[in-house]
Amino acid sequence: MQPLRYLGIATAAAVIVFGAGVAFGAPGGAGSVPTAGREGPAGAAARMPDGRIATPPAIKYLPASASCPVPAYGPQFYAPGYRGYAKTVALTFDDGPGKTTGRILRILRHFRAPATFFNIGQNMAARPALLRKEKRYGFVLGNHTWSHPDLTTLTRRQQAAQIDEATAEQRSITGTTPCVFRPPYGNYNATTLSVARDHRLAVWLWSVDPEDWKADGSASAYWVHRIIRLAETEGIQLQHPVIIMHNQPAGNPATALALPAIIRFFRHHHYRLVTLSG
Ligand SMILES: [Zn+2]
C-alpha cells in the first residue's frame, strides 16, 4: 500500500504536466488546481462465489464502441455543463462494485441523483447483479481497468489489455460499452492517453477529493464529517466539480453516510447533478 501511495504522489507532477493543455481555470474557477494523482488503493479484489478472484475474459476483438462520441484528447477534470445551469457537479464512485454499492444506489435513487461508476473488471465479474442494477437505474458505467494497476508501469499492450478486459466484462454483463475511463490512482502517461483515444474512451480525472478511502471501512462520525467537509469546502470553490468517491469490494459505509448531505449541499447551492457522459 505505501509504495503505491508514494508512487501516486511522485507522479502527480507528471499528471499536471500532461494536463497543462487542458483549460484548467476556465470552468473550474479561479486558481483551481486539480488534485488528481492521489487516489488511494482499491483494496482487496472481490471474490467469486468459488472464493477465487476472477480471471480476465479473452479478448476476441477490439471492444471499442463506435457509439461513443469522439472524446477530447487528454484528461478532463470538470463536470459537463447542463443547459440553464451555471453550476454542475458530478458524483463519481470508483473501484466497485462492492459491499456499499447497493446502499449508494438506493440513496442516489431516493434523491433522483445521477452519478458515474468507474468499475474494476474483476469486481464486476464477482458482483454482476450490482452492475446490472447500475445500468438498469440509468447510471453511467465507466472503465477503471481490469485489476487497478498503476498503468504507468505497464507497456502499451498491457495497458490496452487492462482496458479491453474491463470493457469486455461490462459488455458481457450489461450489453453496454463504456465511453468514459478513469486511470487507477489518477496515474497515466502518453501511452494511456493514446490507447484511450483509440478506444474512444474519454479520460476523466477529478477536481475534488474527499479522501473517503482513508476511512478504510470505518463508519465513525469523524470520517463521515470529514468526507462531507472536504467535498463541500473544495467543491463550492468550483463551478463544475467532479467529486471522486469509492465503493470498493470491502465497502466504505462512511461514503454512503456522507452522501445525502453532499447531495443536499450542492442542490441547495444551485448545482445541477450530472454524469460524465456529457
Ligand atoms: Zn480506483
Boltz pocket constraint, residues with backbone or C-beta under 6 A from the ligand:
constraints:
  - pocket:
      binder: B
      contacts: [[A, 39], [A, 40], [A, 41], [A, 42], [A, 94], [A, 95], [A, 144], [A, 148], [A, 183], [A, 184], [A, 185]]
      max_distance: 6.0
